[in-house]
Amino acid sequence: MRKAFLFLAFCAVQCMAKQIEPVTVDIWSGKARIAAGSVSLDLASEPLTLTVSSGGRVRIAGPAGEMFSYQSGGRTIRFVKAVSLHRLFNGLTAVLTAEDGAQGQLLITMTPSQHILVKLTQPGVRTEALKFVLTQKAQEHFYGLGDLWDTESVDAKRSRVVMWVHEGTPDVCNYVPFFMSTAGYGMFVDSSYRGYFDFGKSDPERTEISFEAPELPMHIWLGETMRDILPQYLDMTGYPVMPPDWVFWPQKWRDEGNWDDVFKDVQDWKAHEMPLGAVWLDRPWMLGRMGSDDYLFDEKRYPDAKKQIDKLHALGIRVLVWGCDFLTPDSRYFSEGLKNGYFVRPKEAPKEGADPGAMIVDFANPQAREWFKNILRNALRLGVDGFKLDRGQGYPYPTAAGPRAGGSSPREMVVPSGRDSLEMHNYHGYLMVKTFAEALIEERGDNFQLTPRAGWAGTQKWTVKWPGDINSDFSADRGLLSIIRAQSSAGLTGFAFWGSDVPGYGRNASKVLAIRWLQQGVFSPLLQIVGKGNHLDAPFSWDQETTDIARFFIKLRMNLLPYINAQARKAHEKGIPIVRHLAWDWPNDPAVHDKSYQYMFGDDLLVACMIDETNIRDVYFPEGEWLDFWNRGRAIRGPASARETVPLSRFPVYIRKGAGFGFPPPK
């Protein structure tokens, strides 16, 4: 009887389990098909053509004989046919012949869960880049690519994006080679070499992907919407971290300061009845030139650090400090790192007695990472709760002398780990973040905040992202508008936790900008307010009206915390972004794709950011019924557009009718 019961229980579990389709591979008459369930990939040998379909629809196709190519001597040379096809258990390999007779290799695999890999390997001749070309549909749109700065819209259609991190304003340092198409597929190019995504800028009927790399590995996932695709990418690279609750409280930091300034901020916020969750100490909090030394506090600016940190903790305030990827000769650890080959250094060693200058840690070396983690522990064991992690985009240089847009990572630097500096340039940020994250996890478990400017595919599993230094203005390329777009793009790349400096990193923020940026920050995963220039005491640096509005919205933020925490849990467990471009929920509405300054904040709040000094905002309401946040008796049925008048004391926010959260306004 017991055996019969166990057998029936086993059968029940098997029936409940998700049915996994086996992969079938067929090769015949110069053709091949790889299939699992409703997904199939077809390859024709001549002319060389690849097609991917699912659910009876073609998701990926391209021009016959032009889909695969390489560049050499400034020329594009196409692979025109496959001269041999060889079966694998879950895929195939093919030898490709190009127009000039050169031969390349193609590997295609598919898992039972329908994860496709297509990898092109360069021929045995000198190549400058490998290229993959797709046919672009007229109504196709593209989302993702990390913190996206060089497009005019969150939708990258008709844009060309260069995968090459560099310094500047903004700091382009979180480009991720993953995107999703509304045609029903997502693609991750697993290469950190310089790459290019051309979504119809050169030819409106083509999507062109090229990388200056020895191979082009493309992971492909299919789905009806981005909701289906993004979790599959995160299954491979990692789901967003689940931050501790205090991370979502308001935070304040100063560009420079001391303990008196820190406690003044805490007292000011308390006096104004405004909750504060954390204070940031930007550089210089350590000794050493460029603010980087031994991760111990400067005793002149910040004496008796452990005692002061304990005081702040007793007040419920977390303490976070600036960090970076380099050390200077002022550090007691510098000579040890130099001796052991832990730094990326110039090819020509400095002459005896000369100052070698700051050097970036070679994080590709596991021993160098462990050595640097021990240095970070100096701060963590004093009670520091996290790092605002600067730099990462100038590799292999530690300062602004690094390569800028369009430049090349120079060959004259010595990388002791032996890694190609051209491959490491974009990937360095990942290893830097990994090193800081491991030190934090080992010392603090999951009770920490790591907020870097740099990143790459996978760093979302450790970080609450910050975009770097942004101008204090409304500009679309360097100011408030640019961060609204970048935040939405980052969310659609898996970076669910993201927030900018409020109100930018400039020195002369206007009153209107300060209010509008603060309001946008309240409806972002991370709210951090900066003290700099004319707003050292922000948000109290303008006038009484500004202070009153700031107090109201800070209290509103606190009322939203249960909602934000619920959305954070969904992001962590299911990969659903907190900030979602409208195309996430309404991909088939042609009106949403150019709405770069509106987004859903979680499941139920429609946000339309104020984008200039005026109090007028044109708002698009997608399908559904929406309640005015400030006048719950006013309902708008979408799809519809309305011109809204929005005083400084209000912000355009609308509640999806039927929302499960009450959204109480502050009293």
N, C-alpha and C positions, 0 to 999 in steps of 0.2 A: 504493500500500500504506500509506504514512504517513498519507494523508488518511483512508483507511478506519479505521485504528487510532484516529486522533483523534476521528473521528465516533463510534466505538463507546465510547471513553472518555467523551465528552460525554454520550452516552445513559446510560451507567452512573451518572454523577454525577446526572443528572436523576432517574433512578429512585430513587437513594438519598435525594434531597432530600425534605423533608417536603411532603406534598401540601397545598397551600393552596386552600381552596374559594373560588370566586368569590362575591361578595355579589349576591343577587337582591332586587329591590324590586318589589312588586306593589301596586297601588292599584285598588280596585274597589268600587262600591256602598257607599261610606262606610266601607270597611274597608281595612286595609293590612297587608302582611306583609313583613318584612325577614328574610332568611335567609342563612346560610352554613354549609354542612355540616349537622350535626345540630342546630344552634342556630337558633331562630326567635323573632322578636318580632312579636306581633300587636297591632294597635291597632284598636279599634272606635270610631266617631265618636260614636254616641249610644245608650245612655249611654256616656260616655267611659271606656274601659277599656283597660288595657295588660297583656299577659301575655307572659312570657318562658319558653321551654321549651328543654330539651336532652335528648338521649338518650331521648326519649319521656316525659320527666317535666316537669311544670310547676315551675319554680324560683321565679318571681316572679309574683304576681297580687295583685289588690286589689279592694276593694268598688266595684262599678260606679257611676260618676258621682261618686265621692268620693276618687279617688286623687290628684288635683291640686287644690290650692286656694291661696288667699292670705288673709292676715289684714289687716284694716283696721278701725280704731275698736274693737278688741277682739273683732271678729266674725270667724269663719271663713267665707269665701265660696268655694264650690266651683266649679271649672270643670266644666260638665256635658256639653259636647259640642264636637266639632271641626267648625268650619263650612267648612273647606277643607283639603285635603291636597295637597301638592306634592312630586313625586318629586325626589330627588337621586341622584347616581350610586351612593352607598352608604347611602342613608337617605331621610329625608323631613323636611319642615317642615309644621307645622299651625298654623292660627289657632284658638285656643280661646275659647269664650264662657262666661262665668261666670253664676251665678244672677242677678246684678245687671246683666247686660248688658255688663260690662267684658270686654275682650279681651286675651288673653295669647298668647305665642308658645311653641311646642314644637318643639325640634329633636331628631331621633333619628338616630344613625348607627351603623353596624357595620363593623368592619374584616374583611378576610379571615381574620384570626386570632381573630375572634369577640369582640373588645373592643367593648362597647356604650357609647355615650354618650347619655344622656337629659338634655336641658337645658330647664328651664322658665324663661321670662323674664317679669318682672312686667308687669302691664297698665299702661296709661297713666293710672293713678290712684294716689293715695297708698297705699302698702302698708307693713305692718310686718314681714311675713315671708312666705316661700313655703314650701309644705308638700307632702310626698309621703307617701301612706299605703299600706301593704302589708298583706295578710292574713297573720297569723302562725299557723304550724302549732303544734299542741299540743306536739309533741316537738322543736321548733326551738330552737336555742341560738345564742348570739352571742359572738364573740370579737374582740379588737383594741382600737382607740381609743387606743393609746399607753400612757403611764403612767397606768393607770386607778385612781383613788383613791375616787371616790364611789359605788362599788358594794360590796356585801358579798361578792361572789364574782367570780372571773375571768370566769365566764359572766355576761354582762350582762342575761340574760333577767329580766324583771320589774323592770328598773331604768330610770331616766331620767338621762341623762348630758348635762351642759351643756358645750358646747365654748367655754370662756372661761377663759383662763389668769389666775391670780391668785396673790398672795403669801399665805403662811401656813405652817402645819405640818400636812401636808406642803405644799411649794410645788407648786401645780398649774400646770405649765408645759410639759408635753409631751403635750398632747391632740392626737391625729391623727384627722381625720374619715374613717377607714377601718375597716371591720369585715368579718368573714366570718360567714356563716350556715351552719349544718349542713344547711340545705335545699339547699345546693349553689350558693351565689353569694357574691360579695364586692362591696362597694361603697365607692368613694372619692368623697366630696363635695368637689370642688375649690373650696372657698371658705374663706377665713379669717375671715369674719364670725362673729359669735356664732351658734351653732347648737345644736340639741337633738336627741338620739336617744332616743326613748321606745320601749323594747323590751317593751311590754306592761304597763308600770306603770299607765298611765291606762286602758287597755283590753286585757285579756289576749289578745284575738283580733286585735290590730293592732300593727304596727310603724310608728311615726310619725316622720318626719324633717322638721325645719323649720329654716330659716336666716333670719336678719334681714338679707337680702341682696337686691340687685336681680335676681339670677338664681340658679338652683339647678342647677349642672352635676353630674350623677351618672355616674361611670364604673362600669361593671358588668362583672364577669368571672364565668364559670361553671366549675364543676368538681365532681367527685364528692366530694372532700374538701378540707380546707384545704391539703394538700400540693399540690393542683392550682392553687389560687387565689392563694396568697401570691406565688409567683414571677411571676405575671402582673401583680400590682400593682407588684412590684419592677422589672419590665421598664420600667415607666413612671417610677418615682420614684428608682430606683437601688438596687443591691444593697449589703449591709453592707460597710463597709471591711474590709480584711484588716490587722489590727494587726501590728506587728513582734513577734517572739517575746517580748521582754522585758516587754511589757505584761501578760502573763499571770503574771508573777512576783508575789510578795507586795509590796505597797507600803505606805509609812507616811507619815502627815502629822500636823502639829501645828497647832492653832488659831492660835498665835502662837509666835514664837521668834527664834533667831539662829543663826549658824554653829555655835556651841558646842553648841546643842541638836541640830542636824542631825547633827553628827559623833558626838554621844553616842548618838543612835538607831542610827547605823550600827555603832558599836562594841558597843552592847548586843546587837544582833541577832547580830553575829559571835561575841561571847562565849558566847551561848546556842546557837550552832551552828544558827542559823536563817537561811536565804538571804533576801536582800532585793534587790529589783530597782529600786526607785525611791523617792525622797523627794519629798514635796510641801511647798512653802512657801505656806501660806495667808496672807491679808493680816493685818498689813501687812508686806509685803516691799519695797514702794515707799514713797516719801515721799508726802505729800499727805493731806488729810482723806479719810476713808472708804477709805483705802488705795489710792487710784487717782491716779496721777500721770503719769510719763513712760515707764513700763515700763523703768526703770532702778533698780538696787538701792539701798536706803537704806544709805549708807556707815557709819552707826552700828551698825545691826543686822547688816548683811551686807557688810562691807568687802571690797574686792578680789575682786569676784564672779567674774570670769573665772578667776582662779587657783584659787579654791575649787571652782568647778564642774569644772575640769579635774582636781582632786584626786579628786573624787567619781567622775568618769568613769573614772579610772585604777583605782578600786576596783570598777568594774563597776556603779556606781549612777547611774541617770538622775535628772535634776533637772527638776521641773515646778513651775509657779507659778500662783497665782491670777490670774484676769482677769475683766473685767466690760465692760459696754456703755456706760460713762459716763466723763467726765472732770470734774475740779473746777477752779476758778480757780487752784489751786496749780500746775497743769501749765503748762509753758512753751508748750504747743501750744494752750492754751485760747482765747486771744485770736484766734489765727489761725482756729480752727474757728468762733468766733462771727462773725468778720468775713465768712467765706465761706459762712455759712449751713449749716454742717455739723451743727448741733444741733437737736433738737426743743426748743422753748423756750416759756415762758409768753407768752400773747398780749400782756400788758402788760409791756413791757421794764422792768427794774429802773431806779430813778432813778440819776442820775449819782453815782458814788461808792459805790453800794450793792453788796453782795456778790450776784452773780447765782446762786450756789449751783451744785451739780452738775447736769450736763445730759447726757442720753442722745444718742448719735450717731445721726443720721438715716441709717441704713444703707440706706434705699431709694434714696439718691443714690449712684450709682456713684463719683462723685468723692470723696464723703465716705468710702466704703469704702477706696479707694486711699490716701487721706490717713491713715486710721487704721491700715492695714496697715503703713505706713512707721513708725508709732510702735511697733507690736508688734515690728518688726525690731530695735529697741533691745535687747530681751531675748533674742531668738533668736540674734543675732550674738555674744552672750556665752556661748552654749552651751546655753541652756535647751532642753529636749527636748519641752516641751508645756505645755498650759494646762488648769487646772481652771476652767472657764468659768462664772462665777456670774451671777446675775441673768437678765434677759431676759423676766421675767414681769410687770414693773411698768409697761410702756410706757403712756403717754409719760412717766411719772415715774421718776426714777432711784433712789428710795428706797421704803421701806415705805409712803409716802403714796399709793402707786399703788392702783388699783381692786382691790377684793377680790371674793370670790364674790358674784355677783348684781349687782355694780356696772356702771357704764358707763364706757367710755373717754371722758374729757371733751373737749368741743369747744373749750374755751378755750385749748388748746395750739396753737401754730403749728408745722406740719410743712412745712419749706421745700421738700421734694420735691413737695408738693402732694397726697400720698396721703391718703386718708380714714383718720383715726385709728381708726375703728371696724373697718376692714378690716385695718389694720396691727397692731392690738393683739395678735392671735394670731400674725401672720406675722413680727413683728419678730424673734422668736427664731431663725427660719430664717435671716434675713439676717445676724444677729449671728454665728451659727455659721459661715455661709458665709464671712464676712470673716476670722475667725480661721483657718478651714481653709485658705483660699487663701494666707494669709501663711505658714502652716506648710509647705504643699506647695511653695511657691516657694523657701523657705529650706532645707527638710530632705527634700524628696522624699516618700517614703512612710515615713520613719523618725521618727515622732512619735506622740504621744498627745494627743487632744483630748477632754476629758471635761466636757461641759456639763450643766447642769440643764435648760435650755430646749431645745426642738426643735419640729419640725413634720414634715409629710410630706417625706421626702427627706433629712433630716439624718443618717439612718442610714448614708449613704454616706461620712460623714467621721468618725463619732464612736464613742467608747466611753462609753456613757451612765451618768450618775449622777443619782439622783432628788432631790437637794437635802437639806435639813436634816430629820432624822427624830428623834423622841424616843427616848431610851434606855430603852425598856420593851417589854413584850410586846403592847402594845395593838393592836387590829385596825384602828384608824383613823389612828394616828400613829406606831406603833412597828414592831417587827420583822415582825409579821403583815402590815402594810400593804405593806411592800416586797416580801414574797414574792409577793403577788398582783400588784403593779405590775410586777414583773420578768417574770412569765408573760405578762401582757397586752402588755407592750412587745415581747417576743419574737414574739408573734403579730401584731405590727404592723411587723415588719421590723427591730427594734432587737435584733440578735443579741448585741451586746456591752454588758453592763449590770452594774453592781454598786453597792452602797450603802456608806455609812460604817459600819464595824464598830467598836464596838457602838452605833451611833447618834450623834447630835450633842448628846446631853444631857451633864450634868456628873456624874451619879451612877449609872453603870451597875453593876448587881449582878454578882457573880461568875458566877452561872448564866447570866444574859443574855449576858455577854461571851463565854462558851464557846459557847453555842448559836448566837449570831450569827456568831462566827468559823467554826464548822463549816458554817453555811449559806453563808458567803462562800467557803469552800474549794470548794464545789460551785456556784459562780457564775462567769461569764466573767471578772469583775474582782474582785480581792481587795484592798481598801484598808482599812487600819487607822488609826483616828483617835486622836490624843492630845489629850485635853480634860478639864477638870474633874478628877475623881478618877482619871482614867486617862491622864495625860499621857505616861506611859511604856508605854502598852499595847503589847504584851500582857503586860507584866511588872508591872502595877500592882496585882495582887490578892495571890495567895499562890503558894507553890511548886507546888501541884497545878495551878493555872491555867497557870502557865508550862510545866509538863511537858506538859499536854494541848495547849497552843498549839504547842509545838515538834513534837509528834507530827503534828498536822494540817497544820502548815506543810510538814513533810517529805512528808506524803502529797500535798499540793498539787504539790510538785515532781515526785513520781512520776507524777502525772496529766498533766503538761505535754505529753507526746507525744500523748496522747488528746485533750486540749483543743485543741491545734494542728490535729489532723486534723478535729475538729468545726468549728473556726473556718474552715478551708478550705472545708468544705461550705457553711457559712453564706454565705461570700463568693461562692462560685461558683454555688450553687443556691438560696440564700435560705432554707435550712432552719435554724430557730432552734436555738441550743444549749440554752437552757432552754425546754422544751416542756410546756405543760399536757397532761394525759393525753388530752384530747379530740383532740389532734393525731394521735395514733396509734390511738386507740380511739373514734372519734366516734359509733359506734353502740352503745356500752356506756352505758346510762342511768345507771350508778352513778358515772361519772367526772366528770360536769359540776359536781358540788358539791365536788369535791376540790381546793380552791383552794390548799392548802398542801403538795401533792405535785406533783412534776414529773419528767419525764425530763431528765437532764443528758446531752445528746448521745444517741447511738443506744442505749446499753446500760446506763445507770445510772438506777435508780429511786430518787428521793430523797423522803423524808418528813420535812419540817422539824419540829423540836421547837418547840412553840408556847406553852409555859407553863413554870413553874418545876418542874413535876413530871418524873419520869423515865418516865412512861407515855405511849405513843403508839399510837393506833389507826391501822393502816396498811391501805390497800386495794391489793391486787395484781391488776392487770388480766390479761387473757388471756395465757397463756404460762407459762414456768417460770422462777423467780427464785431465785438463790443469795444467801444472806446474805453480805454483804461481809466480815463478821468471823468467820463460821463457814461456810467454803465447802462443808462436807459437809451443810449444812442447805438443803433446797430447798423452795420453796412453789409450788404450781401454782395459777394464777389462772384464772378470777376467784375471789377469796377475800378475806376480811378476817381480820386477826389483831391482837390486843392485844400490843404489844411493850414489854418493860421495857428501858430504854435508859439506862445509867449515863452520867455526864458524860464519861467517857473514850471513849464511842462515839456514833455518829450513825446514824440509820436509813437505810442505803443497801443496795441490792440490785442484783445483776448479772443482766442478761438471759442466760439459758443460751444458749451458742453465741456469745457475744461474741467479737469478733476481737482484743480487747486483754486482756492478762493481769491488769491492775490489781494490781500488787504492793503490799502494805502496807509501811509503813516498818519497818525493822529496829529 
